[in-house]
Each structure stands twice: as C-alpha cells, then as structure tokens.
C-alpha cells in the first residue's frame, strides 16, 4: 500500500480515540473550552474599550480641565 508504519500507527490511535466515548467527551470539552476562551477574549477587549472611554469622558467632564 505504500503507507509508512508511523502513519498507520497514528491513524489507528486517532480511530481508537474517536471510537471511544471518552474521546467524544474530550472533544466536546475541548470545543467548550475554546468557545469559553473566545468569549473571555471578547469580553476582555470590550472591558478595555469601556475603561478607555470612561477615562476619556471623565477627563472631558472634569471642571478643572475646562480652563486649559
């Protein structure tokens, strides 16, 4: 067939993982973790934007800054 021993071994390992219920649970958990990490990244970015905006507007509303 012209397939290397290592390639065949890896295919067998992947097939065994996919066939087992534990492999299914691990994939589902991995997908959930990736989704939660994406949400954390998005929320962190939104938080940073809101913080920068609040600092900007706080400076604009500061009466000590109006005479400058």
Secondary structure, 3 states (H helix, E strand, C coil): CCCCHHHHHHHHHHHHHHHCHHHHHHHHHHHHHHHHHHHHHHHHHHHHHHHHHHHHHHHHHCHHHCCC
